[in-house]
Amino acid sequence: MIKLEKKQVKIVSILIAVVFIGSVVALALTQSGGVASAAASDKIGVGQEAMSRHPDLQNARSQYEAAVAVIQKDFEAKAAGMSDQEKQDYYVQCQQRAQQKERELFEPLVQSFEAAVQKVAEAKGLTVVIDKSAVLYGGQDITQDVIAKIGK
């Protein structure tokens, strides 16, 4: 059913990080009036892998994996006596339960990460913060500052 291997968990984690960073960039662009104004003022912050170092991330991953295991066992136990259509419908319900649990566990981490990025950016007078992998040259690296802020 919903059995995630380590590779899949890593992929999910990376996707979550990309979504978070993308939302931070989108927020920064909407508040600064666009890339041109940010580039003109040269107040661009860059960060790398700060979300992956969130102190609560491993605990959330463990809780998510445990929840998925419970959902999978539940599915396997109940699906044994179901028709194919019932199995399919119940599988969709189980997937929705897993997605809800994922949101419940990871949204608070995303919010704390975004708040930390915002606080560091405001303290340093930055108008845009983007992932370091998107920067060829320049920008002020705030990764360690964000990691420190998340850790508090």
C-alpha positions as CSV (number, residue, x, y, z in Angstrom):
1,M,0.0,0.0,0.0
2,I,1.8,3.1,1.2
3,K,5.3,1.8,1.9
4,L,8.0,4.4,1.6
5,E,11.6,3.4,1.2
6,K,14.4,5.6,2.4
7,K,14.9,6.9,-1.2
8,Q,11.3,7.9,-1.4
9,V,11.4,9.6,1.9
10,K,14.4,11.6,0.8
11,I,12.7,12.5,-2.4
12,V,9.6,13.7,-0.5
13,S,11.8,15.7,1.8
14,I,13.6,17.3,-1.1
15,L,10.3,18.1,-2.7
16,I,9.0,19.7,0.5
17,A,12.2,21.8,0.8
18,V,11.8,22.9,-2.8
19,V,8.2,23.9,-2.2
20,F,9.2,25.8,0.9
21,I,12.0,27.7,-0.8
22,G,9.7,28.4,-3.8
23,S,7.0,29.8,-1.5
24,V,9.6,32.0,0.2
25,V,10.8,33.3,-3.1
26,A,7.3,33.9,-4.3
27,L,6.5,35.8,-1.0
28,A,9.7,37.9,-1.4
29,L,8.9,38.7,-5.0
30,T,5.4,39.8,-4.3
31,Q,6.6,42.0,-1.4
32,S,9.6,43.5,-3.2
33,G,7.8,44.4,-6.5
34,G,9.7,41.8,-8.6
35,V,13.2,40.6,-9.4
36,A,14.3,43.8,-11.1
37,S,13.8,46.0,-8.0
38,A,15.6,43.4,-5.8
39,A,18.5,43.1,-8.2
40,A,18.8,46.9,-8.5
41,S,19.1,47.3,-4.7
42,D,21.4,44.2,-4.5
43,K,19.8,43.0,-1.2
44,I,19.6,39.3,-2.1
45,G,20.1,36.6,0.5
46,V,20.9,33.1,-0.4
47,G,20.6,30.0,1.7
48,Q,21.2,26.3,1.2
49,E,19.8,23.2,2.9
50,A,18.6,25.1,6.0
51,M,15.2,23.3,6.1
52,S,16.9,19.9,6.0
53,R,18.7,20.9,9.2
54,H,15.5,21.8,11.1
55,P,15.9,20.2,14.6
56,D,12.4,18.7,14.4
57,L,12.6,17.3,10.9
58,Q,13.9,13.8,11.9
59,N,11.2,13.5,14.5
60,A,8.5,14.5,12.0
61,R,9.9,12.0,9.5
62,S,9.8,9.2,12.1
63,Q,6.3,10.0,13.1
64,Y,5.2,10.1,9.5
65,E,6.8,6.8,8.7
66,A,5.1,5.2,11.7
67,A,1.8,6.7,10.7
68,V,2.2,5.3,7.2
69,A,3.0,1.9,8.6
70,V,-0.1,1.9,10.7
71,I,-2.2,3.0,7.7
72,Q,-0.6,0.3,5.6
73,K,-1.3,-2.4,8.2
74,D,-4.9,-1.2,8.5
75,F,-5.4,-1.3,4.8
76,E,-3.9,-4.8,4.5
77,A,-6.1,-6.1,7.3
78,K,-9.4,-4.6,6.0
79,A,-8.8,-5.0,2.3
80,A,-8.6,-8.8,2.5
81,G,-12.4,-9.2,2.4
82,M,-13.1,-6.4,0.0
83,S,-14.0,-6.3,-3.7
84,D,-11.6,-4.7,-6.1
85,Q,-13.7,-1.5,-6.2
86,E,-13.9,-1.4,-2.4
87,K,-10.1,-1.9,-2.1
88,Q,-9.5,0.9,-4.6
89,D,-11.9,3.3,-2.7
90,Y,-10.3,2.4,0.6
91,Y,-6.8,2.8,-0.8
92,V,-7.7,6.4,-1.8
93,Q,-9.0,7.0,1.7
94,C,-5.8,5.7,3.2
95,Q,-3.7,7.9,0.9
96,Q,-5.8,10.9,2.0
97,R,-5.1,9.9,5.7
98,A,-1.4,9.7,4.9
99,Q,-1.4,13.1,3.2
100,Q,-3.3,14.7,6.1
101,K,-0.8,13.3,8.5
102,E,2.1,14.7,6.4
103,R,0.5,18.1,6.4
104,E,-0.1,17.9,10.1
105,L,3.5,17.0,10.8
106,F,5.4,19.2,8.3
107,E,3.3,22.4,8.0
108,P,4.5,23.6,11.4
109,L,8.1,23.0,10.3
110,V,7.5,24.9,7.1
111,Q,6.0,27.8,9.1
112,S,8.9,28.0,11.5
113,F,11.4,27.8,8.7
114,E,9.7,30.6,6.8
115,A,9.4,32.7,9.9
116,A,13.2,32.2,10.6
117,V,14.1,33.2,7.0
118,Q,11.9,36.2,7.2
119,K,13.4,37.3,10.6
120,V,16.9,36.9,9.3
121,A,16.2,38.7,6.1
122,E,14.6,41.6,7.9
123,A,17.4,41.9,10.3
124,K,19.9,42.0,7.5
125,G,17.8,44.3,5.3
126,L,17.4,41.7,2.5
127,T,14.5,42.0,0.1
128,V,14.8,38.6,-1.6
129,V,16.0,35.2,-0.3
130,I,16.6,32.4,-2.8
131,D,18.2,28.9,-2.7
132,K,21.9,29.1,-3.2
133,S,21.7,26.5,-6.0
134,A,19.9,29.1,-8.1
135,V,22.7,31.7,-7.7
136,L,25.7,31.7,-9.9
137,Y,27.4,34.7,-8.2
138,G,26.7,37.1,-5.4
139,G,24.2,37.4,-2.7
140,Q,24.6,37.2,1.0
141,D,24.6,33.6,2.4
142,I,22.2,33.5,5.4
143,T,22.1,29.7,5.8
144,Q,23.9,29.6,9.1
145,D,21.8,32.4,10.5
146,V,18.6,30.7,9.5
147,I,19.8,27.4,11.0
148,A,20.6,29.2,14.3
149,K,17.2,30.9,14.3
150,I,15.4,27.6,13.7
151,G,17.3,26.0,16.5
152,K,16.0,28.4,19.0
